[in-house]
């Protein structure tokens, strides 16, 4: 395998940077209910007054990811309160931070609105899009509709029936290009990625001040856990990553930096890399490049997997963080390819059964595998092409993974949704 580094030309760098700016953005709360709240806010703004009735028609994957997750600042779970607040206090200009102006008074008003049974939530029939939200707001004889499709903040234009988006001219990525860009781009062009560290590590710290989700991050910091894991880089990584996820899934009003439409993916691509860099005493430049490598690897994999799928997003983000950690360990492109293949050999098939507090457990599994894969890679150990879905070509290995997640697991996705809807009322 060739191991030379190629400088990426300026025009291509600008396109990649625009892509990262598009896919790595701040978000408060789980992005699926926030997407529906955002859609509701836009429909309400178009209506021009307080809706008397709201109907939300949603894709199955949106429903799946919004049923069991905490809505920030409310102490409540699920879509009804997110929709109510989207209509009453939401601002579409805030994008995935649509509910950041929430106050106690606004929450009381939102709870009353839900109790009045003004909201109807249904699955949208006969659509192919996995990410689809249509909200219809009515007041008297007035009606307004907003539709989000394809990505969490991209609205459909009612007049021309085309997606109105700020999508960049998306470059065709591969792992070699991802690596070359992350390791050679001028620091002043990619230093913005450190905002992910600021937000996501702060989320981990803030989580320790409360009791969110299953308190996995705090549990790992307790004496019994220290007797098992010790005071190690490993325990610190999984604690800081799980803590941020606990807070986000538990409904804390804490912004995180998302990746490809997922806050958990953003956390998983960020916190393991940051903790390792701090404890390994890597330089700031090394951390910047490792974070860019981690986030851009996740973006690359999601290009063929899709925004929402039956494959748990922590698989994708953990592959990114494994690449970043391998780089911080001194690994070159060959070693990073090894870590990717080792990851694919382990985590393939982890299902997404909706956003929920237990996501911190899945993230911990992903991060644990990321560290093991990086360590094996640095020892020159790599799962071979004679094993499972791993191919000699690392990009083919990635596409084998995403083909399973996007295509082969479609029936799994349907089954998961059926199981979940038999337990929950939206």
C-alpha positions, 0 to 999 in steps of 0.5 A, a space after each residue: 500500500 502506498 503511503 505518500 501524502 498528497 497536498 490537496 489543491 485549494 479549490 478542492 479544499 474549499 469544497 471539503 471545508 464547505 461540506 464540513 461546515 454544512 455537516 458539523 453544526 451545533 444542535 440542542 437535543 436529539 436532531 429528529 424531534 428538533 427537525 420536527 420542531 423546526 418544521 413546525 416553527 416554519 409552518 407557524 411562521 408561514 401561517 402568521 398566527 398561533 395554530 389551532 391544530 397541528 398535523 405532523 406526517 413523518 417518515 418511519 425513521 423520524 418516528 423511530 428516533 423521536 419516540 423515547 428521547 428527552 426534549 431539552 429543558 422540558 423533563 418530557 420525552 417524545 414529539 408532542 411537546 417538541 411540536 407544541 414548543 416549535 409552534 409556540 416559541 420556536 424560531 426557524 432561523 435557529 435551525 437545530 437550536 430551534 427551541 433555545 429560547 425556551 422559558 418556564 412560561 413557554 414550557 407551561 404554555 407548551 404543556 397546556 397546548 399538548 393537553 388540549 389535544 391539538 396535535 395529530 402525529 401520523 406516519 407519512 405513507 408511500 414515501 421513499 425518503 427516510 428523513 421526511 417531516 411534513 407539518 400542517 398548521 391550521 387556524 380558522 380557514 387559514 392553513 400553512 404547510 412546511 416540509 423538510 426532506 433529505 436532511 434535517 434542515 432542508 425545506 421543500 419549496 412549496 412553489 417549485 416543489 424542489 428541495 431548497 437547500 444550501 447544499 455545497 458542491 459535494 466532493 466525491 470523498 475516499 479515505 485517501 482524500 480524507 486523510 490527505 486533507 486532514 493532515 496537510 490543509 493549512 491550520 488556519 483553514 481547519 482550526 474551526 473544528 476545535 469548536 466541536 471540542 468546546 461544545 462536546 467536552 462542555 456537554 460532558 462536564 455539564 452532564 456531571 452536574 445533573 442526573 441524565 439518562 442512565 448516568 453511564 458517564 457518572 457511573 464509570 467515574 464511581 469507585 466501583 468502576 474505578 476498581 474495574 477500569 482503573 484511572 486509565 485513558 480508556 476509562 476517561 474516554 468512555 466516561 467523557 463520551 458517555 456523559 455527553 450522550 447522557 445529557 443530550 439524550 436525557 433532555 439537557 439544554 446543552 448544545 453539542 456539535 453534531 455530525 451528519 445530522 446527529 449529535 451523538 455522532 458528533 460527540 462520538 467523533 469528538 470526545 474520544 479524540 480530545 481526551 486521548 490527545 490531552 492524556 497523550 500530550 499531543 500538540 494542538 495541531 495534532 488535535 486539530 488534524 485528528 478531529 478533522 480526520 475523525 469528523 470527515 471520515 464520518 461524513 464520508 461514510 454517511 455519504 453512502 449510508 444515508 442520513 438515517 438508516 437501520 445501522 447505528 450511527 455510533 458505528 460510523 462515528 466510532 470509525 472516525 474516532 478510531 482514525 483520529 486516535 490512530 493518527 494521534 498515536 503516530 499512525 500513518 495512512 496504512 495504520 489508519 486503513 488498518 483501524 478502519 478494517 478492524 472496526 468494520 470487522 467488529 461493529 457491523 450490524 449494530 442496529 439503530 432502535 431509536 434515539 434514547 438514553 440507552 444510546 450511551 451504552 452503544 456509544 461506549 461499545 463503539 468507542 471501546 472498539 475504536 480504541 482496540 482497533 487503533 491499538 491493533 493497527 499500531 501493532 501492524 495487525 489488520 483483519 484480512 480480506 479472507 475474513 467477513 466483509 472486509 476487503 483488501 481495498 479500504 474504501 470497498 470495505 466501507 461500502 460493504 458496510 454501508 451497503 448492509 446498513 442502507 440496503 440489507 437492513 431495510 427489513 430490520 428497520 421495519 421490524 424495529 419500528 413495528 416493535 417500538 410502535 407496538 409499545 408506544 403511542 406517538 
